[in-house]
Amino acid sequence: MKRDRRGHLSFYRCRNRGQERQNVLLGARGKGQVSIRLCSKVIVRFLTVKMKRSYVGELEIIDDHRAGKIVNLTGRLNKCGVIRTRLDIQLKDLEKWQNNQLPPCQFGSIVLTTSDGIKDNEEARRKHTRGKILGFFF
């Protein structure tokens, strides 16, 4: 991780982009903002799911011809991770994944990519859609 001109943490090169972006967020504990470089649409949608659940603040896109994103942190994020192999899970298996990945008090979310878009586990259960698991956060 490096710091850019504004002093925000950023990460430039990585092999597993999704995991490294989540590590940037976790490494910025105590900071107000973090800068993420080279974001894909999947990572931006993953961050919007976190924003809906109020685990991160605003997502600001900077048009500096480098595809930069600035994420305002709220301090609620304890752990986040990316499941490297995108496993296809059924609705009946979703509860098993929740018990394995999330803490026992059942806060946090599992993020799925479905045919309707990227959703968290509660939204997927309400709409009765299955999908591939992307990651989790709590």
Stockholm file with secondary structure:
# STOCKHOLM 1.0

chainA/1-138         MKRDRRGHLSFYRCRNRGQERQNVLLGARGKGQVSIRLCSKVIVRFLTVKMKRSYVGELEIIDDHRAGKIVNLTGRLNKCGVIRTRLDIQLKDLEKWQNNQLPPCQFGSIVLTTSDGIKDNEEARRKHTRGKILGFFF
#=GR chainA/1-138 SS CEECTTSCEECCCCSSHHHHHHHHHHHTTTCSEEEECSCCHHHHHHHHHHHHTTSEEEEEEECSSSCEEEEEECSCCCCEEECSSCCEECHHHHHHHHHHHSCTTCCSEEEEEETTEEEEHHHHHHHTCCEEEEEEEC
#=GC SS_cons         CEECTTSCEECCCCSSHHHHHHHHHHHTTTCSEEEECSCCHHHHHHHHHHHHTTSEEEEEEECSSSCEEEEEECSCCCCEEECSSCCEECHHHHHHHHHHHSCTTCCSEEEEEETTEEEEHHHHHHHTCCEEEEEEEC
//
